Amino acid sequence: MKKYLTVKEVSHRYGIGVSTVWQWVKEGLLPTPRRFGQRCTRWDADVLDEHDNKTKSAA
């Protein structure tokens, strides 16, 4: 079963604020989240893991 993270969980994962999460999405530094409704936005944990691995290997 897939695990989906809230914006608060993503902010804790990276040690940043909630507003910074949205700024990073806007700047392309984080993947775009999925919308499950008008007020439900989540990030797929597997997609974030892949993104982290790509970012680490590029550094």
N, C-alpha and C positions, 0 to 999 in steps of 0.2 A: 504494500500500500504506500502511495506517495505521501511524503510529508510536505506540508505547506507552512510557510512562516509568515507571521504578521510583520508589519513595518517595525513594531517595537522589538520583536525577536531579531529582525535583521539588524537593527541599530545596536543591539547588545552583541550580536555576533561580530560586528566590525568595530565596536567601541566608539560609535559616533552617535550623534543626535538624530532624532526622527527627521527633522528638516534637512539634515545633511544626506540622509538616505535618498530623499526625493531629489535633491540637487544632483547627487551622483547619478541617479537614473536619467535625469535631464541631460547631463553631460556625457552619458554613455559609459560611465565607469561601473555601473551595475546593470544587470539585465532588467528588462521591463517586466513588471509583475503581471500576473493574470488577474482578471477581474471576474469575480463570481457573482456579481450583482452590483447594484448601485453603490453600496457602501461596504463591499467586501473585496479587498485587494490582497493577494497573497503571492509570495515567491515560492517557487518549487525548490526545495532544498537540494535536489540533484543538479538542477541548473546552476545554482549558486556554487556548488562544489566544483562543477566543470569550469565555471568562470574563474574561480579561485586558482584551479590548477593551471589554466591557460595564462593567467596573470603572473603566477609564480614562475612559470617556465620562460616567460617573455622577459622577466626582470634580470 
